[in-house]
Amino acid sequence: MEVTPSGSAALRPRLLGCDFTSAPSRRKPIVHALGWPTDWRACLAHYAALDRTQIRDTFAAYCAARPAGAKFAHRATDGPAGASPSMKWVNPPVAFMLHAGVPRLLDAGVVLPGLYQPPGGGDRVALEAYPGLLQAAWGLQQHEAGHPLWGLPAFDPLEGWIVTAGEPAAAVTPGGGARRTPGSRGGGPVPPR
C-alpha cells in the first residue's frame, strides 16, 4: 500500500518476476515462420501444438536456407533490448522458453498488452522485460501515468515488444513501414506518434 500526497491510501499492484530461463519445458509463439498463421492467437495455438523436435527441425531448416550472418529472424525489439532471437533453440533456448511460457500465461488469465486481452478483461499484466534494467517497474509507472500499453510503442501485433525503460516509447513500424512478410522480421524506429 502507498500513501498518496493527499494522505489517502492507494492500492498498487504487486510486481512479480518469472524467469523462464531456469527450467524451459513447453510453449510460446514465434513470429512468422514458414507459412504459419499471422494472427497472434492462431500462431500461438499452432506453435503450442508442436513438440520440441518439430520446433528445432523447423527452425534448423529455416536457418539452413539463409545466408551466413543472417541465419535467424529477429524481432524489431531484439536489437535495442540486446535479446536473442525468439527462434533460437540453444544458448539460450529462447524458442523453448517461448514454447513453455505463453500458454501458461494465457492459462493464468493475464493481459499481454497489445497482444491479448482475456475474455472479460483481467487485472494481471505480463510484459516481456529483462531484469538488468528494472523495466517492469518502469512499465507500471507508464501505465499509472496513463500510457495505454504500459510504455510499449506501437508494435507488430504478432511479435510483441520487450519493455525498454527510458524515454516514453516511440512508435515502431515493422520493416521500416512495409508490411511484414512471412519469414521476415526487421523494423526500425519512426517518428513518435
Residue pairs with C-beta under 8 A, 6 or more apart in sequence:
1 9
1 10
1 11
1 12
2 9
2 10
2 11
2 12
3 9
3 10
4 10
12 140
12 144
13 123
13 125
13 140
15 136
15 137
15 140
17 131
17 136
18 101
19 131
20 97
20 100
20 101
21 92
21 97
23 100
24 93
24 96
24 97
24 99
24 100
25 96
25 100
26 48
26 96
26 99
26 100
26 103
27 47
27 48
27 98
27 99
27 100
27 101
27 102
27 103
27 104
28 44
28 47
28 48
28 86
28 97
28 98
28 99
28 100
28 101
28 102
28 103
29 40
29 43
29 44
29 47
29 48
29 98
29 102
29 158
30 36
30 43
30 47
30 59
30 86
30 87
30 95
30 98
31 43
31 73
31 75
31 86
31 156
31 158
31 159
31 180
31 185
32 38
32 73
32 158
32 180
32 181
32 182
32 183
32 184
32 185
33 58
33 59
33 62
33 73
33 87
33 182
33 183
34 58
34 61
34 62
34 182
34 183
35 182
36 43
36 46
36 47
36 182
37 43
37 45
37 46
38 158
38 182
39 158
40 115
40 116
40 157
40 158
41 116
43 158
44 102
44 103
44 106
47 55
47 98
47 99
48 99
48 102
48 103
50 58
50 99
52 89
52 96
52 99
55 89
55 95
55 96
55 99
56 89
56 95
59 87
59 88
59 89
59 95
60 89
62 73
62 87
62 183
63 71
63 72
66 72
72 85
72 87
72 88
73 85
73 87
73 183
73 184
73 185
74 85
74 185
74 186
75 83
75 85
75 86
75 156
75 159
75 160
75 161
75 162
75 185
75 187
76 155
76 156
76 159
76 161
76 172
76 174
76 185
76 186
76 187
76 188
77 83
77 155
77 159
77 160
77 161
77 162
77 164
77 172
78 84
78 85
78 86
78 162
80 162
80 164
81 130
81 162
81 164
82 130
83 94
83 130
83 162
84 92
84 94
85 94
85 185
86 94
86 95
86 98
86 159
87 94
87 95
88 94
88 95
89 95
89 96
102 112
105 112
105 126
106 116
106 118
108 124
109 118
109 122
109 124
110 118
110 122
110 124
110 125
110 126
111 117
111 118
111 121
111 122
111 123
111 124
111 125
111 126
112 125
112 126
112 160
113 125
113 127
113 149
113 150
113 152
114 149
114 152
114 155
114 157
114 160
114 161
115 157
115 160
125 143
125 150
127 135
127 136
127 139
127 150
127 152
127 163
128 160
128 161
128 162
128 163
129 135
129 136
129 139
129 162
129 163
130 162
133 164
133 165
134 165
135 162
135 163
135 164
135 165
136 163
137 165
138 151
138 163
138 165
138 166
139 150
139 151
139 152
139 163
139 165
140 150
141 151
142 150
142 151
142 168
142 169
143 150
143 151
147 168
147 169
149 169
150 163
151 163
151 165
151 168
151 169
152 161
152 163
152 169
153 161
153 169
153 170
153 171
153 172
154 171
154 172
154 173
154 193
155 161
155 172
155 174
156 172
156 174
156 180
156 187
158 180
159 174
159 185
161 172
168 192
170 189
170 190
170 191
170 192
170 193
171 189
171 190
171 191
171 192
171 193
172 187
172 188
172 189
172 190
173 187
173 188
173 190
174 180
174 185
174 186
174 187
175 184
175 186
175 187
176 186
176 187
176 188
176 190
177 190
